[in-house]
Amino acid sequence: METEPLEGARIIVTGVTGQVAGPLAMSLASANEVYGAARFTDGGARDRLEEAGVRCVRIDLAGGDVGGLPADADYVLHFAVSKTNDWGTDLDANAGGVAWLMEHHQRARAFLHCSTTAVYRPSGHRVFAEDDQLGDNHGVWPFLRTYSICKIAAEGTARWGTRRFGLPTVIARLSVPYGDGGGWPAVHLQMLINGSQIPVHTDAPSTYNPIHQDDILRSVPGLLAAAAVPAMVVNWGGDEAVSIEEWCGYLGELTGLTATFAPTDRTIDSVEIDTTRRRRLTGPTTVAWRDGMRRMVEARHPELIGG
């Protein structure tokens, strides 16, 4: 079912300099009191957020420094993630950071922990439901060797914090987010422009459930309404399952560029998900993947439309 947009609430958004959380925070700030939390190593990002009405607060999740955030927030949307590839740092920031935030905001109405479908154990072309087996999906990528395991650890902390503090929580496993601000399809677009080969798994096709930033914003109220004790776990992806091969082919059609692929077993497998639970909570997604990717190209490289 669908719920009304958030209005008049005090909302914390962590990881606010990121591709997903930034646009979300700026959209929410038009009708809510939004605090954007990050380390803010990029002063320009902070300026853009503040111009949009987001109140920026520097935090350090690895060190437990979250005290600058108002403890009486209504909602916490936790998108921050550490991907340094150092196990100690990433476990402290990702798993420990959830504990610090949940303790500080234990009186919130709901806590949304953004996880990832990268927590699922690779299993060919299985369509993953929320209770399927977890495992190290991204360890095959040397630059993200800590990612899947730390995300699983963070989910474990969120499950504990939900019960420890009686804090209604939803753990949303995000598939492939994209939009005008970027995303994995935008990386592939740049690879087309550069003439680079695009890695795909040898067990083709490489299928996911991309979700446009508009549908991410639209689904947040429904996810928050589903927060519970114990935590509710939800696959957070678009209704349409699409492969890298398919969306890159379409990007090629839009731009006149040619997509070339490099099949390898040194990249991640398909992670197609069952979105039944999310559709029940938030309603269907509204941005068809072709429309969303055309909009992405028009926003990022309008000169390429039409080839």
KAWODA-V314351 format. One record per residue. N is the residue number from 1. RES is the residue in one letter. SS is DSSP state (~ for helix, > for strand, _ for the rest). PSI is psi in whole degrees, 0 to 359 (none if undefined). D_LAST is the distance of its C-alpha to the last C-alpha in Angstrom with 1 decimal. Layout:
# KAWODA-V314351
N & RES & SS & PSI & D_LAST
N & RES & SS & PSI & D_LAST
This chain:
# KAWODA-V314351
1 & M & _ & 161 & 40.3
2 & E & _ & 150 & 38.7
3 & T & _ & 164 & 40.5
4 & E & _ & 150 & 40.5
5 & P & _ & 154 & 38.4
6 & L & _ & 133 & 40.3
7 & E & _ & 141 & 42.2
8 & G & _ & 21 & 45.0
9 & A & _ & 157 & 45.0
10 & R & > & 117 & 45.4
11 & I & > & 133 & 42.6
12 & I & > & 130 & 42.0
13 & V & > & 115 & 38.5
14 & T & > & 162 & 38.6
15 & G & _ & 33 & 35.8
16 & V & _ & 349 & 34.5
17 & T & _ & 2 & 32.3
18 & G & _ & 171 & 30.2
19 & Q & ~ & 322 & 26.9
20 & V & ~ & 310 & 28.6
21 & A & ~ & 328 & 31.9
22 & G & ~ & 301 & 30.7
23 & P & ~ & 325 & 28.7
24 & L & ~ & 313 & 31.4
25 & A & ~ & 317 & 34.2
26 & M & ~ & 324 & 32.7
27 & S & ~ & 316 & 32.3
28 & L & ~ & 332 & 35.8
29 & A & _ & 344 & 37.3
30 & S & _ & 338 & 36.9
31 & A & _ & 9 & 39.7
32 & N & _ & 167 & 41.4
33 & E & > & 105 & 43.1
34 & V & > & 130 & 40.7
35 & Y & > & 119 & 41.6
36 & G & > & 124 & 38.9
37 & A & > & 134 & 40.2
38 & A & > & 181 & 38.8
39 & R & _ & 338 & 40.0
40 & F & _ & 56 & 37.9
41 & T & _ & 344 & 37.4
42 & D & _ & 105 & 34.5
43 & G & ~ & 328 & 36.2
44 & G & ~ & 322 & 32.9
45 & A & ~ & 320 & 32.2
46 & R & ~ & 318 & 35.7
47 & D & ~ & 316 & 35.3
48 & R & ~ & 319 & 32.2
49 & L & ~ & 315 & 34.1
50 & E & ~ & 326 & 37.2
51 & E & ~ & 332 & 35.5
52 & A & _ & 2 & 34.3
53 & G & _ & 8 & 38.0
54 & V & _ & 131 & 38.1
55 & R & > & 113 & 41.4
56 & C & > & 134 & 40.7
57 & V & > & 126 & 43.3
58 & R & > & 131 & 43.3
59 & I & _ & 163 & 44.3
60 & D & > & 97 & 44.9
61 & L & _ & 325 & 45.0
62 & A & _ & 326 & 46.2
63 & G & _ & 0 & 49.2
64 & G & _ & 19 & 49.8
65 & D & > & 89 & 49.2
66 & V & _ & 7 & 48.2
67 & G & _ & 343 & 51.2
68 & G & _ & 350 & 49.2
69 & L & _ & 142 & 47.7
70 & P & _ & 127 & 49.7
71 & A & _ & 345 & 51.6
72 & D & _ & 29 & 51.8
73 & A & _ & 149 & 48.2
74 & D & _ & 318 & 47.5
75 & Y & > & 147 & 44.5
76 & V & > & 124 & 43.0
77 & L & > & 106 & 39.4
78 & H & > & 103 & 39.4
79 & F & _ & 352 & 36.0
80 & A & _ & 143 & 37.1
81 & V & _ & 141 & 36.8
82 & S & _ & 127 & 38.0
83 & K & _ & 53 & 36.1
84 & T & _ & 345 & 38.0
85 & N & _ & 4 & 38.8
86 & D & _ & 122 & 42.5
87 & W & ~ & 316 & 44.4
88 & G & ~ & 312 & 47.0
89 & T & ~ & 314 & 44.7
90 & D & ~ & 325 & 42.3
91 & L & ~ & 318 & 45.1
92 & D & ~ & 315 & 46.9
93 & A & ~ & 319 & 43.8
94 & N & ~ & 308 & 42.4
95 & A & ~ & 309 & 45.5
96 & G & ~ & 323 & 48.0
97 & G & ~ & 323 & 45.7
98 & V & ~ & 317 & 45.7
99 & A & ~ & 315 & 49.5
100 & W & ~ & 316 & 49.8
101 & L & ~ & 317 & 47.5
102 & M & ~ & 323 & 49.2
103 & E & ~ & 315 & 52.6
104 & H & ~ & 326 & 51.8
105 & H & _ & 33 & 50.2
106 & Q & _ & 344 & 52.6
107 & R & _ & 8 & 53.4
108 & A & _ & 158 & 49.9
109 & R & _ & 327 & 49.2
110 & A & > & 151 & 46.4
111 & F & > & 121 & 44.6
112 & L & > & 117 & 41.1
113 & H & > & 115 & 40.4
114 & C & > & 109 & 36.8
115 & S & > & 209 & 36.9
116 & T & > & 151 & 34.3
117 & T & ~ & 356 & 33.8
118 & A & ~ & 357 & 34.1
119 & V & ~ & 348 & 37.8
120 & Y & > & 139 & 37.8
121 & R & _ & 128 & 39.2
122 & P & _ & 134 & 36.6
123 & S & _ & 54 & 37.5
124 & G & _ & 236 & 34.9
125 & H & _ & 31 & 33.3
126 & R & _ & 141 & 35.9
127 & V & > & 113 & 35.0
128 & F & > & 129 & 36.8
129 & A & _ & 168 & 39.2
130 & E & _ & 337 & 40.7
131 & D & _ & 13 & 43.9
132 & D & _ & 168 & 42.4
133 & Q & _ & 141 & 43.3
134 & L & > & 158 & 42.0
135 & G & _ & 184 & 41.3
136 & D & _ & 93 & 39.4
137 & N & _ & 316 & 35.8
138 & H & ~ & 0 & 34.1
139 & G & ~ & 342 & 36.8
140 & V & ~ & 340 & 34.8
141 & W & _ & 115 & 32.6
142 & P & ~ & 330 & 34.9
143 & F & ~ & 356 & 33.3
144 & L & ~ & 39 & 34.1
145 & R & _ & 337 & 37.4
146 & T & _ & 349 & 39.3
147 & Y & ~ & 301 & 36.8
148 & S & ~ & 315 & 37.7
149 & I & ~ & 317 & 41.4
150 & C & ~ & 327 & 41.5
151 & K & ~ & 322 & 39.7
152 & I & ~ & 316 & 42.3
153 & A & ~ & 319 & 45.0
154 & A & ~ & 322 & 43.7
155 & E & ~ & 319 & 43.8
156 & G & ~ & 319 & 47.4
157 & T & ~ & 318 & 48.3
158 & A & ~ & 320 & 46.8
159 & R & ~ & 319 & 48.8
160 & W & ~ & 312 & 52.0
161 & G & ~ & 326 & 51.4
162 & T & ~ & 313 & 51.0
163 & R & ~ & 319 & 54.5
164 & R & ~ & 318 & 56.0
165 & F & ~ & 359 & 55.2
166 & G & _ & 33 & 54.9
167 & L & _ & 111 & 51.4
168 & P & _ & 127 & 49.2
169 & T & > & 143 & 46.1
170 & V & > & 129 & 42.9
171 & I & > & 109 & 41.1
172 & A & > & 114 & 37.4
173 & R & > & 102 & 35.5
174 & L & > & 135 & 31.9
175 & S & _ & 246 & 29.2
176 & V & > & 97 & 25.6
177 & P & > & 144 & 25.2
178 & Y & > & 168 & 21.8
179 & G & > & 198 & 20.4
180 & D & _ & 331 & 19.2
181 & G & _ & 353 & 21.6
182 & G & > & 210 & 20.3
183 & G & > & 175 & 21.7
184 & W & ~ & 316 & 21.2
185 & P & ~ & 327 & 17.8
186 & A & ~ & 324 & 16.8
187 & V & ~ & 316 & 18.4
188 & H & ~ & 323 & 16.4
189 & L & ~ & 315 & 13.1
190 & Q & ~ & 325 & 14.6
191 & M & ~ & 323 & 15.7
192 & L & ~ & 316 & 12.3
193 & I & ~ & 321 & 11.4
194 & N & ~ & 350 & 14.9
195 & G & _ & 22 & 14.6
196 & S & _ & 150 & 17.6
197 & Q & _ & 144 & 19.1
198 & I & > & 119 & 19.5
199 & P & > & 133 & 23.2
200 & V & > & 155 & 24.2
201 & H & > & 147 & 27.8
202 & T & _ & 333 & 29.3
203 & D & _ & 72 & 30.6
204 & A & _ & 157 & 27.3
205 & P & _ & 163 & 25.6
206 & S & _ & 97 & 25.6
207 & T & > & 138 & 25.9
208 & Y & > & 186 & 26.4
209 & N & _ & 77 & 26.5
210 & P & > & 143 & 24.0
211 & I & > & 127 & 25.2
212 & H & > & 151 & 23.5
213 & Q & ~ & 330 & 25.4
214 & D & ~ & 319 & 26.3
215 & D & ~ & 333 & 28.1
216 & I & ~ & 310 & 29.7
217 & L & ~ & 315 & 31.3
218 & R & ~ & 329 & 32.2
219 & S & ~ & 347 & 34.0
220 & V & ~ & 313 & 36.1
221 & P & ~ & 319 & 39.0
222 & G & ~ & 323 & 39.4
223 & L & ~ & 317 & 39.5
224 & L & ~ & 322 & 42.0
225 & A & ~ & 335 & 44.1
226 & A & _ & 354 & 44.3
227 & A & _ & 140 & 45.6
228 & A & > & 172 & 48.9
229 & V & _ & 114 & 51.7
230 & P & _ & 172 & 51.2
231 & A & _ & 143 & 47.5
232 & M & > & 133 & 45.0
233 & V & > & 130 & 42.2
234 & V & > & 132 & 38.9
235 & N & > & 125 & 35.6
236 & W & > & 85 & 33.0
237 & G & _ & 173 & 29.7
238 & G & _ & 163 & 27.5
239 & D & _ & 337 & 28.8
240 & E & _ & 127 & 25.9
241 & A & _ & 126 & 26.1
242 & V & > & 142 & 22.7
243 & S & > & 158 & 22.2
244 & I & ~ & 317 & 20.2
245 & E & ~ & 320 & 19.0
246 & E & ~ & 314 & 17.9
247 & W & ~ & 329 & 16.2
248 & C & ~ & 324 & 14.3
249 & G & ~ & 320 & 13.2
250 & Y & ~ & 320 & 12.0
251 & L & ~ & 324 & 10.2
252 & G & ~ & 320 & 8.4
253 & E & ~ & 319 & 7.7
254 & L & ~ & 325 & 6.4
255 & T & ~ & 348 & 4.1
256 & G & _ & 7 & 3.9
257 & L & _ & 158 & 7.0
258 & T & _ & 126 & 10.4
259 & A & _ & 124 & 13.2
260 & T & _ & 141 & 16.6
261 & F & > & 152 & 19.8
262 & A & > & 90 & 23.3
263 & P & > & 136 & 26.0
264 & T & > & 153 & 29.0
265 & D & _ & 8 & 32.0
266 & R & _ & 33 & 31.8
267 & T & _ & 170 & 29.4
268 & I & _ & 149 & 30.3
269 & D & _ & 174 & 30.8
270 & S & _ & 145 & 29.5
271 & V & _ & 69 & 31.0
272 & E & > & 139 & 30.6
273 & I & > & 154 & 33.0
274 & D & _ & 118 & 35.2
275 & T & _ & 15 & 34.4
276 & T & ~ & 313 & 37.4
277 & R & ~ & 316 & 39.4
278 & R & ~ & 320 & 36.7
279 & R & ~ & 323 & 36.0
280 & R & ~ & 326 & 39.7
281 & L & ~ & 326 & 39.9
282 & T & ~ & 353 & 36.8
283 & G & _ & 175 & 35.6
284 & P & _ & 155 & 32.2
285 & T & _ & 155 & 29.0
286 & T & _ & 342 & 27.0
287 & V & _ & 107 & 23.3
288 & A & _ & 145 & 21.7
289 & W & ~ & 324 & 19.6
290 & R & ~ & 319 & 16.4
291 & D & ~ & 316 & 17.0
292 & G & ~ & 320 & 18.0
293 & M & ~ & 327 & 15.0
294 & R & ~ & 315 & 12.6
295 & R & ~ & 321 & 15.1
296 & M & ~ & 316 & 15.1
297 & V & ~ & 317 & 11.5
298 & E & ~ & 324 & 12.0
299 & A & ~ & 323 & 15.2
300 & R & ~ & 325 & 14.4
301 & H & _ & 68 & 11.0
302 & P & ~ & 335 & 10.2
303 & E & ~ & 344 & 8.4
304 & L & ~ & 344 & 5.4
305 & I & _ & 130 & 5.5
306 & G & _ & 0 & 3.8
307 & G & _ & none & 0.0
